[in-house]
Amino acid sequence: MIGIIGAMADEVNGLKFVMSNVLIETVSSVDFFLGKLCGINVVVAESGVGKVNAAVAAQTMILKYNTDYVIFIGVAGGLHDALKIGDVVIASSVVEHDMDTTPLGDPPGYITGLDRVYIDCDARLADILERCARETGLNTLRGTIASGDQFIADDDTRNRLKNMFNAYAAEMEGASVGHVCAMNGVKFAVLRTISDTADSSSHIDFPTFCKMAAENAIKVIKASITQI
Ligand code: ADE
């Protein structure tokens, strides 16, 4: 079973509408859509925004639906200079940029328990997503994605995430799903498309381009699902 999670309706509806044999189950206020996507068994959920919501959806998928893979999809704020609105970022690793135990001597982003800063994504899954994104005609980069419970919309924070974590994109869920998957030994990937550049124009760009960018991520999932 492949689990696919997006935070918002625009990030997953395009998948739900083309699934067949759909059964809907609600757990912890999240609707899980079970069915087939291009003939493959999937479970799709709209988690809600932020790290806790995404973690609850991921943990539920793993325990209740025994997912072999969890893929988080949706939009992000671009941090890498080469990224334009609509482009794709596939995570090589994820980092919780708001995890901060530095007063205790840990490096920024350090996750006590997992005992690391960066959580690696499954390389084979990332390869498939990257190849399919390119074949779909989308500009694609692979790099670290930074997650935190914060919409990034100013240059200072943007530069901090770029410089401190070498992050290519900022969003609010991927690393929490990576954290849950690492705790459970489940393979995961994060596929994001750029809706804004996490700066002072983001409050305008995000609502303007969110739907268009989210549709690009959905195209990539449809193109890659049979190869996973
Ligand atoms: N998702 C899309 N754009 C974002 C931003 N600028 N900050 C955090 N999450 C986002």
Boltz pocket constraint, residues with backbone or C-beta under 6 A from the ligand:
constraints:
  - pocket:
      binder: B
      contacts: [[A, 75], [A, 76], [A, 77], [A, 148], [A, 150], [A, 151], [A, 152], [A, 153], [A, 170], [A, 171], [A, 172], [A, 195], [A, 196], [A, 197], [A, 198], [A, 199], [A, 202], [A, 206]]
      max_distance: 6.0
